[in-house]
Amino acid sequence: MLPEQAGTPQSRYARPQRATQDADDCSAVATGNCDSKPVIAVPINQAQLTDINAFFSNWYQALTPATVSALLADQSVVNEVDPPQQTNFLLNALFTALTAAFAFVGAPEVGGILSVGAQAVVAGIQQAPGVLKTIWPEGTEDSKSAQLGNLETALSQLITKLSTAIQTALALIMSDMPTFINFASPGAFSGPDKLSLPQDADVFGLAFRTYLISTAMARNGWKALPICNITRADLQDSSPGGKGISTTGCTYDDYGVCSNDDHTINAFYSDASTCAYALTVWGAGPNPKDLMADIVSFRWSTLEALFDGALKCTVEGKQGMDVTPDLVAGGADLSCMSQLVIHSCSAICPLPEINGVCPIPCDAPGG
């Protein structure tokens, strides 16, 4: 159990990170052997110290040069959308997308259950705002941008910045007793499960890559029309007045995309939201069906994260704004990692109106 914070002067607390003679300091990442004991005897669970250290160390160690290269591997998928590689990305937005990686792990579907490790960190930082500001700082003095073709250099710099943020956050947790108590108080680091992150860069970078591909799509004329409150069968309905997307019907592929015979109409159906999304490009570009298949095959995103995330972000009025993940009860809202444009010019709004206004905008071609 943790010591009670209320009614006890901060000076009575020991700094939990003090190293023993035979072990390393728990406030440092990547030690491999952390056994810190306080100067004053307080009932701190040693397992919490080592487990918190191990999680942050694992996160830190995942940020290697190999990870950087792997995050941008198979960039041909993005090049399909932006062949000149001229899409610009603000570095602070890229950094935010990179820091969201841990929370995306295990939960590619927006609204899904976060991984055990992500739940622990999110629960902890909700109680320890100082740690939150260290990992996800509010604003940044860095307003520089990087073009798609020069991302590898920019990403290397961002990896260094994130590594520093992780080190600083761990040091804060381990050097300030109230922060430690608040961060550990939800209890996730006291359970039997060892919390870690996968070293697979494809999984680790899913949030980052979702932001990249969706931003490139938004800047190059790609838009999605939502059709909500329907079933999979409804989408295939070819009867007059039905909810189907084509008078000739459509056939589903392995990715949940329903296409008509000549692939001129292609819509992804999400079981999570019971919405379908007809993807189109206003201008030159690959066939939408092929692009959606490539996005999934090369692990640039999941179609749930790409479409459901963009819809949720749009409905909340955040599309095109700050991509900082919102901390919500029990998790983190990562929907705005997808910057894909959601639009509808139908006389009937796809979703319930908000204050008499359809939350889905009508964008004209080229908008």
C-alpha positions in Angstrom: 0.0 0.0 0.0 1.1 3.6 -0.6 1.5 6.0 2.3 -1.4 8.4 2.8 -0.6 11.8 1.4 -3.3 13.8 3.3 -2.2 15.3 6.5 1.5 14.3 6.2 4.1 17.0 5.5 6.0 16.5 2.3 9.3 16.7 4.2 8.4 13.4 5.9 8.5 11.6 2.6 11.7 10.0 1.4 12.8 10.3 -2.2 11.9 6.9 -3.5 14.6 6.8 -6.2 17.6 6.6 -3.9 19.8 3.7 -5.1 21.1 0.9 -2.9 24.7 -0.2 -3.0 24.0 -3.1 -5.3 21.3 -1.7 -7.6 20.7 1.3 -9.8 18.6 4.4 -9.3 15.0 3.9 -10.1 14.8 7.4 -11.6 17.0 6.5 -14.5 15.8 4.6 -17.6 17.2 1.4 -19.0 19.0 0.4 -15.7 18.0 -3.2 -15.9 18.4 -3.5 -12.1 16.4 -1.0 -10.0 16.1 -1.5 -6.2 15.7 1.9 -4.6 15.1 2.1 -0.9 13.9 5.3 0.9 16.0 7.0 3.6 13.0 7.0 6.0 11.1 3.8 6.3 7.8 4.3 4.5 5.5 1.6 3.3 6.2 1.9 -0.5 5.7 -1.2 -2.5 9.1 -2.0 -4.1 7.3 -3.7 -7.0 5.7 -0.4 -7.9 9.1 1.3 -8.1 10.6 -1.4 -10.3 7.5 -1.8 -12.5 7.2 1.9 -13.2 10.9 2.1 -14.0 10.7 -1.0 -16.2 7.7 0.4 -18.2 9.4 3.8 -18.9 12.7 2.0 -19.6 10.9 -0.2 -22.1 9.3 2.8 -23.7 12.7 4.6 -23.9 14.4 1.5 -25.4 11.8 1.2 -28.1 13.0 4.6 -29.6 16.0 3.3 -31.5 17.4 4.3 -34.9 15.9 1.1 -36.2 12.5 2.2 -35.0 12.9 5.5 -36.8 13.6 3.8 -40.1 10.8 1.2 -39.6 8.3 4.0 -38.9 8.8 5.3 -42.4 9.3 1.9 -44.1 7.1 1.1 -47.1 6.5 4.8 -47.6 5.3 3.9 -51.1 1.8 3.9 -49.5 2.1 7.6 -48.7 3.7 8.3 -52.0 0.5 6.9 -53.7 -1.3 9.8 -52.1 1.4 12.5 -52.5 3.8 11.5 -55.3 5.8 14.8 -55.1 6.2 14.2 -51.3 5.4 17.9 -50.7 2.9 17.5 -47.8 4.1 19.7 -44.9 3.8 18.5 -41.3 4.3 20.7 -38.2 7.0 19.2 -36.0 5.0 19.8 -32.8 2.0 17.8 -34.3 4.4 15.0 -35.4 5.8 15.0 -31.8 2.4 14.7 -30.3 1.5 11.8 -32.7 4.7 10.1 -31.7 4.0 10.4 -28.0 0.6 8.9 -28.5 2.1 5.7 -29.7 2.1 3.9 -26.4 -1.7 4.5 -25.9 -2.4 3.3 -29.4 -0.7 0.0 -28.8 -3.3 -2.8 -28.4 -6.2 -0.4 -29.3 -6.1 0.4 -33.0 -9.9 0.8 -33.1 -11.0 4.1 -31.8 -13.1 3.6 -28.7 -11.5 0.2 -28.1 -9.8 -0.9 -24.9 -6.4 0.5 -24.4 -3.5 -1.9 -23.8 -2.8 -2.8 -20.1 0.3 -0.7 -20.1 -1.4 2.3 -21.8 -4.3 2.1 -19.2 -1.7 2.2 -16.4 0.1 5.3 -17.8 -3.1 7.1 -18.7 -4.6 6.5 -15.3 -1.4 7.6 -13.7 -1.0 10.9 -15.6 -4.7 11.7 -15.0 -3.8 11.9 -11.3 -0.3 13.4 -11.8 -0.7 16.5 -14.1 3.0 17.3 -13.8 3.8 14.1 -15.5 1.2 14.8 -18.2 2.8 18.2 -19.0 6.2 16.5 -19.2 5.1 13.9 -21.8 2.6 16.1 -23.6 3.6 19.7 -23.1 1.0 22.3 -23.8 2.2 24.2 -26.9 5.8 24.4 -28.1 8.1 27.0 -29.3 8.9 24.8 -32.3 6.6 25.8 -35.1 8.9 24.5 -37.9 7.6 22.1 -40.5 9.0 19.2 -42.5 8.1 18.0 -45.9 7.1 14.4 -46.4 10.3 13.8 -48.4 12.5 14.9 -45.5 10.7 13.2 -42.6 13.5 10.8 -41.6 15.8 13.6 -40.5 13.0 15.4 -38.6 11.8 12.1 -37.0 15.3 11.4 -35.7 15.2 14.8 -33.9 11.8 14.1 -32.5 12.9 10.7 -31.2 15.7 12.4 -29.3 13.2 15.0 -27.9 10.8 12.2 -26.8 13.6 10.2 -25.2 14.4 13.3 -23.1 10.7 13.7 -22.2 10.5 10.1 -21.0 13.6 10.5 -18.9 12.3 13.7 -17.3 8.9 12.2 -16.6 10.4 9.2 -14.9 12.7 11.3 -12.8 9.8 13.5 -11.7 7.8 10.5 -10.6 10.7 9.0 -8.7 12.0 12.2 -7.1 8.8 13.8 -5.8 6.7 11.8 -3.3 3.3 13.4 -3.9 3.8 12.9 -7.7 4.8 9.3 -7.1 1.7 8.7 -4.9 -0.6 10.2 -7.4 0.8 8.4 -10.4 0.8 5.0 -8.7 -2.5 5.5 -6.8 -4.8 4.0 -9.5 -3.0 0.7 -8.6 -2.2 -0.6 -12.1 1.5 -0.9 -11.3 0.7 -3.0 -8.2 -1.0 -5.9 -10.1 0.5 -9.2 -11.2 0.8 -8.2 -14.9 4.1 -6.8 -16.1 3.4 -3.7 -18.1 5.5 -3.3 -21.2 5.4 -2.1 -24.8 6.1 -4.2 -27.9 9.4 -3.6 -29.7 7.6 -4.1 -33.0 7.9 -0.6 -34.7 4.9 -1.4 -36.9 2.7 -1.6 -33.8 4.5 1.0 -31.8 4.2 3.6 -34.5 0.6 3.0 -35.5 -0.7 6.4 -34.1 2.2 8.2 -35.8 1.6 6.6 -39.2 -2.1 7.1 -38.9 -1.5 10.8 -38.5 1.0 10.9 -41.5 -1.2 9.0 -44.0 -4.4 10.8 -43.0 -2.8 14.2 -43.2 -1.3 13.4 -46.6 -4.8 12.3 -47.8 -6.5 15.4 -46.4 -3.9 17.7 -48.2 -4.4 15.9 -51.5 -8.1 15.9 -52.0 -9.2 12.7 -50.2 -12.6 12.8 -48.5 -14.9 10.3 -46.9 -18.7 10.4 -46.9 -20.2 8.8 -43.8 -23.4 6.7 -44.0 -24.4 5.8 -40.4 -26.9 3.6 -38.5 -26.8 0.9 -41.1 -25.8 -2.8 -41.2 -23.4 -4.6 -43.4 -26.3 -6.0 -45.3 -27.9 -2.6 -45.7 -24.8 -1.4 -47.6 -25.2 -4.2 -50.1 -28.9 -3.4 -50.7 -29.5 -2.6 -54.4 -33.3 -2.1 -54.2 -34.8 1.3 -55.1 -34.9 3.5 -52.1 -32.6 1.2 -50.2 -29.5 2.2 -48.1 -27.0 0.5 -50.4 -24.2 2.4 -52.1 -24.9 1.1 -55.6 -27.9 0.1 -57.7 -25.9 -3.0 -58.7 -25.0 -3.9 -55.1 -21.5 -4.3 -53.7 -19.2 -7.1 -52.5 -17.0 -7.1 -49.4 -13.3 -7.8 -49.5 -11.1 -9.1 -46.6 -10.7 -5.5 -45.2 -14.4 -4.7 -44.8 -14.5 -2.6 -48.0 -17.7 -3.0 -50.1 -17.2 -2.2 -53.8 -19.4 -2.3 -56.9 -18.5 -4.3 -59.9 -16.2 -1.8 -61.6 -14.8 -0.4 -58.3 -16.0 3.1 -58.9 -17.9 3.1 -55.6 -16.0 1.8 -52.5 -17.1 2.1 -48.9 -15.6 0.7 -45.7 -18.0 -0.6 -43.1 -17.1 -0.3 -39.4 -18.7 -2.7 -37.0 -17.5 -0.5 -34.1 -19.6 2.6 -35.2 -22.1 0.9 -37.6 -21.1 3.6 -40.1 -19.9 3.1 -43.7 -17.5 5.5 -45.3 -17.4 6.0 -49.1 -13.9 7.2 -49.9 -13.3 9.4 -52.9 -10.5 11.6 -54.2 -11.1 15.0 -55.8 -8.3 15.0 -58.2 -5.7 12.5 -59.3 -4.9 9.5 -57.2 -5.1 5.7 -56.9 -8.3 3.7 -56.8 -9.8 4.1 -53.3 -10.2 0.3 -52.9 -6.5 -0.3 -53.6 -5.4 2.5 -51.3 -7.5 1.2 -48.4 -6.0 -2.3 -48.9 -2.5 -0.9 -49.0 -3.0 1.2 -45.8 -4.0 -2.0 -43.9 -1.5 -4.3 -45.6 1.5 -2.1 -44.9 0.2 -1.2 -41.4 -0.1 2.5 -42.0 -3.3 2.5 -40.0 -6.4 0.5 -39.4 -9.5 1.5 -41.3 -11.4 1.9 -38.0 -8.8 4.4 -36.7 -8.7 6.2 -40.1 -12.5 6.6 -40.6 -14.1 6.3 -37.1 -11.4 8.5 -35.6 -11.9 11.2 -38.2 -15.7 11.1 -37.8 -15.5 11.5 -34.0 -12.9 14.3 -34.4 -15.1 16.1 -36.9 -18.3 15.8 -34.8 -16.4 17.2 -31.8 -15.4 20.2 -33.9 -11.7 19.4 -33.7 -10.9 18.5 -37.3 -7.7 20.2 -38.4 -7.0 21.5 -35.0 -4.4 20.4 -32.3 -3.9 16.7 -32.4 -3.0 16.5 -28.7 -4.7 13.3 -27.3 -7.5 14.2 -24.8 -7.5 12.3 -21.5 -10.9 11.0 -20.8 -12.3 8.8 -18.0 -10.7 5.4 -18.3 -8.5 6.2 -21.3 -7.3 8.6 -23.9 -9.2 10.0 -26.9 -6.9 9.5 -29.9 -9.5 10.1 -32.6 -7.8 13.2 -33.9 -4.8 11.2 -34.9 -6.8 10.8 -38.1 -7.0 14.1 -40.0 -9.0 12.6 -42.9 -11.7 15.0 -44.2 -15.2 13.8 -43.4 -17.9 15.6 -45.4 -21.6 15.3 -46.5 -23.7 17.4 -48.8 -26.8 15.3 -48.4 -30.1 17.0 -47.5 -30.3 14.5 -44.6 -27.5 14.8 -42.1 -25.8 11.4 -41.5 -25.8 12.1 -37.7 -28.1 13.9 -35.3 -27.9 17.6 -35.6 -26.2 19.6 -32.8 -28.0 22.8 -31.9 -29.8 22.6 -35.2 -26.6 22.2 -37.3 -25.3 19.1 -39.0 -21.9 18.3 -37.4 -20.6 17.0 -40.8 -19.6 19.9 -43.1 -20.3 20.0 -46.8 -17.0 20.6 -48.6 -17.0 21.7 -52.3 -14.4 20.1 -54.6 -11.0 21.6 -53.9 -12.0 22.7 -50.4 
